[in-house]
Amino acid sequence: MRTTKFRAEVKGTPNWVYGWYCEDYTGQGFIQTLDGVDTYGVKKNTVGEFTGIMDKNGVEIYEGDVYQNPESPGAWAKIVSYHNGAFCGGDTSDIKDCMPLGWMGDDEGYSEDCYPEKSFDWIEIIGNIHQNPEICQTA
């Protein structure tokens, strides 16, 4: 079973926070830290869910991350997104251009591995669409 957690940029700062995501009745997004001690207002457009897999360096992969094959740096880059119960990597966030990554789900929740490994030694995170928009021009 994968760990369910999220990351997002804290409102008014360049800092990122990791934990559980929720919204209040006004639609404001919040992340409560995994230890349950602190809660932060976050920029909703930066929220990304953990995919449950790691890259070749042991870096957790989240929605919005940009990755490449370290054997071919600069040759291509892919954006991690979520579509129809699967985390995908593609040139855009369009489902028609996505290859499933790691975990797939169904109406019952996340129950089926798309790939048995939880680490991808051919993927290297090179940034994300929020902090590094320039790398998305090649993605």
Number of C-alpha atoms within 10 A of each C-alpha: 9 13 10 13 19 22 21 25 23 22 15 9 9 8 10 15 21 20 22 18 23 13 13 8 6 6 9 12 20 23 25 19 18 14 8 10 7 11 16 19 19 24 17 17 10 17 24 22 22 21 26 19 20 21 18 16 13 14 13 15 23 25 22 23 23 28 25 21 18 16 10 10 12 12 11 13 24 27 25 27 26 22 14 10 14 21 24 25 25 20 19 16 17 13 15 10 12 21 15 19 21 20 23 21 15 11 7 6 9 15 13 13 16 14 13 9 12 17 19 16 14 14 21 23 24 16 18 21 18 16 13 13 13 12 18 18 10 12 19
